[in-house]
């Protein structure tokens, strides 16, 4: 469809996760099915993204910490340029993005996905709408969405058919994480000290 009709109501279900619990999973690649593990391509450590992913995660524990290392490096080292495009003769979008150091959100999502896959994580590029909190209308209790809100991000499989969103593109808010009751008590206690 070329456009979304005015006043279309979109209901969504956002996956909310706990950073702490994801960290406690350890190396969740062990939770992938044997079939999925066999279908993965062998990692070519000479390929630029594979080498880069290994460098960025060299001193990081396997699992969520590695996922966040890839995400944070992309957010910190590369520039979001929504108008950038790859040349017509580009054979590898990820290599082009890594070489130029900037690109639109779909290049960030594609690169994050390839880097994570090179480390053996199941990851996928997702397309949807980014509901910017600046567009929230508190009286109507809704956020206006239009074609300008089209966005790409990455999801990582953490086992049991659970895909957790990550946001590799700088300038976009990272997905919300929920806090355990212990974390809430700790934060309240710290706040009371100030």
Secondary structure, DSSP 8 states (H G I E B T S, - for coil): --S--TT---------B-HHHHHHT--GGGGS-HHHHHHS----TTSHHHHHHHHHTTTS-TTHHHHHHHHHHHHHHSEE-TT----TT-S-HHHHHHHHSEE-HHHHHHHHHHHHHHTT--EEEEEEE---GGGEETTTTEE---GGGEEEEEEEE-STT-EEEE--STTS----B---HHHHHHHHHHHHH-
